[in-house]
Amino acid sequence: MPKILVIHGPNLNLLGSREPRLYGTVTLDEIDRRLRTVAEELGVTVETFQSNHEGAIIDRLHAARGEFVATVNADVVLAAGWLRRMVDALCARPDAAAAACKMLDLEDHGRIYDAGDILRRDGACEQRGRFARDDGRWDAPGEVFGACAGAALYRRAAVMSVGGFDERYFAYLEDVDLALKLRLAGWSCVYEPAVAFHAAETSSGRLPGGHMYLVERNTLVLVAKAFPVTWLPLVAYRQAGWAYHALRERRLLWHLRGAAAAIRLLPGALRDRRALRGRARVPMEVVVPARPIRGPRAGGHPAQIAGTSGPV
C-alpha cells in the first residue's frame, strides 16, 4: 500500500488556539484525523510528524524512504489532482530534481502568485507571472530555473545529495538557494501548471520589518555563496536601486539592518562557496544565463510582464 509522510512545520501545533481569527479554529489533531480519513478512502497509508525544530524535520526527511518530497506552506490550498500531476511530471523527467507549479492568489483566483522562479545575475530572484492575470500564458508545461517551495515537489535523493535547505535563510530565498545547488549539480526543474492557491504574505507581514529585511539579508548571502566576482557590478546596481526604493518607501532602516545581518553570515557563506563551486558540474554562467536586469524581459515584475505577450 502506498505511504505518504506528512510533515507539519514550526508553530502548527498551535493551530486552533493561535490567533483563530487569522488561522482558524481547526486544530492540528483534527487536520491529522481528516488526513487519515481521506487516506483510507484513497487506499493509502498516511503518517504525520510535527516539530518546531528544523533540524528534527531534516532528520525525519533523511529517515524517510519515499522517492519524492512535497513542500506545502500552511497558507496554501492545493487544487484537486495537484500531487498526481506533479508526480507524473517528475516521473517523466528523470533529469529533473524539482517540479514547480502554478500558484494563484487565494483571494483572487485569476491572479498569478508564482509560476516558477528566475534568478538573475544582479542577485534578484523574480517569480514568473507575479501579480499578472492568469490569462493562459502560464498554462504550458516546460522548464524553469527553480520552484517556489510554498508548493513544490522534489526528488528526495537529489535534495539530500546537495545538503537540502540551508537553515541560515530562515525564510525567503532558501528555495532559490536549493534550486541553485541542484542546478550546479546538473539537475533541472520542470514546470507543471497544476494549481495551488496561496494566501500571499500572510505570515511575512507579521515579521519585524516584513519580508524586506530577510530578502536583503538572504540575497547578499546567496551572492557570497555562489556569484562570480565579475557579476558584482550588476549586484551593486541592484542594491543601489533597492536602497533608493527603500528610502522612498520609508523602510531604509530595515533594508540596512538586513544588509548588516548578512555581514555576520558571510564567513560561513564564503566557506560554503569553496565547497559549492568545487563540486559543481555545470558552470555558474550556464546555470544563471545573462538576461536583462531591466525592461520587459527581466521577468517577474508586473510592469515587465505587461510589456510582453508570452510568459517571462
Secondary structure, 3 states (H helix, E strand, C coil): CCEEEEEECCCHHHCCCCCHHHHCCCCHHHHHHHHHHHHHHHCCEEEEEECCCHHHHHHHHHHCCCCEEEEECCCEEECCCHHHHHHHHHHCCCCEEEEEEEEEECCCCCEEEECCEEECCCCCEEECCCCCECCCCCCCCEEECECCCCEEEEEHHHHHHCCCCCHHHCCCCHHHHHHHHHHHCCCEEEEEEEEEEECCCCCHHHCCCHHHHHHHHHHHHHHHHHCCHHHHHHHHHHHHHHHHHHHHCCCHHHHHHHHHHHHHHHHHHHHHHHHHHHHCCCCHHHHCCCCCCCCCCCCCCHHHHCCCCCCC
